[in-house]
Amino acid sequence: MSEKKDEKKERKVKIVYYDDGSTVADMQGTRKDKTPRQKVPFRERARTFFTVMKKMVIPMLITLAALTLVYIIMLAAAGKL
């Protein structure tokens, strides 16, 4: 009986993971196609940035207005207004 238990224990292989300090963002070397990345001109990156910012300004202002309104309501409820 004890021999069978010993055999089962020997068959189990413990997997050991080593931490090499790399992060998930450090996975760029795992791509199969080794084509170099194309450089995007600064003007195109700036245009993209400002286009996205234009789309984000109005929702940001609405959010700030809502938070300000909630803050004023809470001040009024606490009697500090």
N, C-alpha and C positions, 0 to 999 in steps of 0.2 A: 504494500500500500504506500509506504513512504517513498519508494522508488518512483512511483507514478507521479506523486506530487512534486518530487524533485525534477522530473523531466518537464513537467508543465512550467515550473519556475524557470528552467533554463531556456525554454523556447521563447519566453517573453523577451522582446527587445525593447529596451527603453530608449525613446527618442529624446535626444538632448539638443536644445536650441541654443546657439551662441549669439549674444548680442554684440554686433560689430559697431554699434553706435550710429548706424545709418537710419535715415528717416524714410517715410513713404515718398516724400518729394525727391528722394535721391534715387529714384528708379529709372532715370533717363537712359542709363546704359543698357537697359534690357530690351530696347527696341530691336526688332529684327532687321528692319530696313535702315541702313546706316546712311541715309541721305542727309546732308547737312541742312540745317534750318536756314530758311531764307531771311535775310535782314529786311525788316519793315522800316521804311523811311520815317523820320521823326514827324514830318508833316502829317502823314497818314495816321500815326499813333495819336497825335494831338487832336486831329479831327475826330477820331473815334472817341477819345476821352471827352471832348466837349459835347459831342452828340449825346453821349450817355448822361453827362451831367445835366444837360437841358431837360432830358426826360425825368431826371430824379429831383429837380428843384421843386416842382409843384407838389409832389407827394411829401417831400421833406417839410415844406412849409405847412401843409395841411396837418401833418403829424405834430409839428411844433405848436400849431394853434390849438389842436385838441389837447395836448399835454398842458398847455398854459391855461386853457379853460378848466380842465380838471383841477389844476392847482388852485385856481381862484375859487372854485366851488368848495374845495376842501378848506381853504382859509376862511371862507364865509361860514361854513358849518362849524368851524372851531371858534368862531367869534373873534378872529384876529384881523378881520378886514375892515 
